[in-house]
Amino acid sequence: MRSNVPAFELHTPAGLGEALSLLADGPGAWRPFAGGTDLMVLLEAGKLNHKRYVNLWPLAELRGIAVSAESVAVGALTTYSEIRRHPLLQQEFPMLCQAAGETGGVAIQNRGTIGGNIVNASPAADSGPALLAYDVELEVISQRGSRRIPYTAFHVGYKKMDLAADELLKAVHMPRSAPGWRQYYRKVGTRRAQAISKVCFAGRARVEHGQVADVRIALGSVAPTVIRCRKTEDALVQGRGLAVAQDALRGEVAPIDDMRSTARYRLRVCLNLLEEFVASVTAV
């Protein structure tokens, strides 16, 4: 059943201040609307329950990619297409660019935003594992001020976030790492394009003398949220071998059976991708 469009209200504010004022006016009465690539699917299916939205799309304050010596700030309204085409992101953050290029098709990439992908809070989000592996921080704002949250602490449960009803995600802050880190990203889905992931793996490692000296590993679609696999990381850094790292990974993921895959298949793929990751970053 399709939704009754006249029953919905979409207000376009004159600026960011007005948008924050609306969100603060009875928190929860208004909700943000960015690219709309997820909300329009719910609207078409008749499952969009909330009726009043603030149109963020015209707000320049939430757009753009700013580069400094220490970090890169990506505005919440920056689209997947803008991310994957940015030269510095291609060079230093290739996993995020690959994730952007594998999210939906061209139309979705032109309209979908990095902020929308984050606050939609799907454990299958393509950008989530890459962002976790890059140790990013999220900047959120409201009329009360701004604050930064490590992305590792942002998702607190399935579709639950450390984000108040009157707050907006403003930007993603990605620290620029020293040279020498090797990166690996793999999305496994039913098809090679326009598919929701069955498993998504992002990893980067600093290798010294053929051994992993430091590492970040994150996965999507294998738990209620995207996850960092710290015990698996520790096993690799301590040089305890692939088999021990795979045993650690078994204890960190919690895959389920659903319409896209089975828990057994997802676990097998996780272990295979870990092996592929280790082989790729330690290869001479």
N, C-alpha and C positions, 0 to 999 in steps of 0.2 A: 504494500500500500504506500503510495507517495504522500508526502506531507502537503498540507494546505499552506502554500507560500504566504498568502496574506496574513496568516496567523503569526508570522515572525517579524521581528523588528531589527534592522541593521542600521546603527547610527554611525555616521562618519564624523569624528571629532575634528575641530579646527587645528588641533595640535596635540602633542603628547600630554601637556598639562590637563587638557580637557578629558583625555582618555583616562588618565589616572583618577581624575575627579569622579568620573562616572563609576569606575570600579570601586572607589571608596564610598560611594553613596549607596549604602545598604549592601555590604559585601556579598557577592553571589547573585545579586539582581541582574548584573550585566556580566557577560563573559567575552573574552577576546576572540576575534576572528581575524586570522592572518591570511595565509594563502587559501585556506578553505578546502584543501584537497582531501582531508579526512572528514570534515563536517558535511561537505556536500554529498558524500557517499551516504552518510546517515540520513541527510535530508531526503535524498532520492528514495531511500528505503523506508521512509516514514518512521525512523527511529531517533530523530533529533528531538529530544524532549525539551531542552531549554529553548526559550523563545526570544530572548533579548541579547543582542551581540554588539560589541564595539568593533568597528572596522579599523584595524591597525594598518592596513595595506598602504595608505598614503603617508605614513609617518616616517619622514626622512631620518629622525633621530634613532630609529631602530634598524637602519640599513648601513651597509658598507663594510669594508675590510680595512682595518687600520694596522699598519706594521710599525713596530718599534724594535729597538735592538734586543729587547728581552722577550717580547711576546707578540702575538697577533690577536687582535680583537675582531671577532666576526659578529656583526650585528644580527639580532634575532630574526629580522626580516630578510636577511640575505638568502637568495634562492640557491637551490642545488646547482643550477646552471652557472651562476656567478662563482660558486665555490670551485667547481671542477675546471673552470676556465682560468682561474687566477694563477699566474706564473709562480709566485712564491709558494702558494699552497701546493701546487703540483710538485715543487722541488722538495719542500720540507715536511709536508703533511699529505703524502700520497694516499694514505689509507682513507682519509676523509674525502679526498677527491674521487677515489674509486667508489666509496660508499655513495657519494652524490650521483655518480654516473650509473649506479645500479639501482637507484630508487625509481621505480615506475618507468614511464616512458618520457619522451622529450617534453610533452605537455605538462606532466607532473613536475618535472625538473625546472621548468620555467616559472611555475607558480608556487610550488612547495617551498617551505622555508626551513632553515636549520632550527629555528626556535620552535616552530610548529612540530617538527619531528621529535624534539626533546620533550615538550610538554604534553604531547599526545600520550607519552609514557607507555608506549607499547614495548614489551620485551623483545619484539621482533624488529624494532627500529634499526635500519641499516647504519645510521650514523653513530648509534650508542656505543658499540664496542670500540670503534676508532677513537671516539672522544675519551672514553675511559683509559685507553692505552696511552693517550697523549697527556694525561694528568691535567685536564682542563678545569677551570673554575667558571661558574656561571654567575653573572651579575644580574640581580633582580632589583627592580625599583618599584616604589609606590609613593604616595604623598608623604609617607612617614620617613622617606629617605631611601638609600640604596644599601645593599649588602652583597657579599660574595659567598658562594657556597661551593666547596669542592664537589665536582660532579659525582664522585664516589659516594657522597652522602645525600644526593638529591632525590633519588628514587628510594622510597622507604617501604614500598609494597606494590602489589599489582595495581597500576593506574593511580598510585598515591605518591605525592611529591612534597618536598619541603618548599611549598609555594602557597602563600596565603591568597585568599580570594581577591584582595585588593592589589596584588603584586603582578607585575609583568616581567617576563624575561627580557632583558635589554641586550645582552651580549654574551658571547662565549670567548673566554680568554685562554689562549693556548700558548704555553711556554715554548720558546724556541730552544731545542736541545743542541748540545754540542755535536759536531760531526762524528760519525762512527757508528751511529745507531742503524741497524738494519730492520726493515719493516716488512710485514706480511699481512695481507687481508684476503679473506675468502668468504664468500657468501654461497651457501648451498641451498638451492630451491628446486622446485619442480621443473622450471625452465631456466634458461640462461638470461632471460630478460623479463621484466614486468611480473615478477613473482615475489611473494612474501617468503622470507627465509625460513628454512627448516632449522638451519644452524648458521650462525654468523660468527666468524673468528677474526679477531684483530690482535696482532702481537708485534712488539718491537723489542729488540735486544741489542745490547752493547757486548761485543765479543772480543775477548783478549786471548791470543794464542790458541784459537780454536775452541775456547770454552766460553759459556755464557757468564758474563760478569755482572750484568744487570738486565732486567727484563720486565716487561709489562704484558700481561695476557688478559684479554676480555672476550666474553662471549655473549651472544644474544640468542633468543628463542630456546633457551635451555633452563630457564628459571622464571619466577614471577617478574623479575626485572632483568635488565642487562647487568652482568656481573664481572667484577675483577676476580681473578683466580690466584689469590696470594699464596696459598699453600703450594700450588703448582709452580709458581714463580720461585718460591724458596727452594724447592727441590732441584730446579734447574741451576740456580745460582750456587747452591751447595755442591753441585757436581754429582748428584746421587744417581744420575742416569735416567734415560727415557722411561723405563718401566716404572720407576718410583714416581716420576712426574705424572705418568698416566694414572697410576693408582690414586695420587692426590687429586687429580682432575675428576676421577669418578666420584670422589666424596664432595666435590664442590658444585657440581651441576645437578639439577633436579628436573630432567626432561619429562615430558608428559606425552601421552597419546592424544592426538587431536585430529581434526579433519585433514591437516597437511602432512602428518607424519606419525611415527610411533616413537615411544621413548627409547626402545631398543635401537632403532635406526639412528636416532639423534646421538645417543651415547657413542655408538660405533664411529659416527662421523667426527665427533669431538676428539676422540682418541686418535683417529687418522690425521686430522688436521693438526693436532699437536705434534705428531711425528713429522709431518710435512714442514711445519713451521721450524722445528729444531734443525731439520736437515737443511732448510734453505738459509737460515741465518748463520749456521756454522760451516757452510760450504766455503772452500778456499776460492 
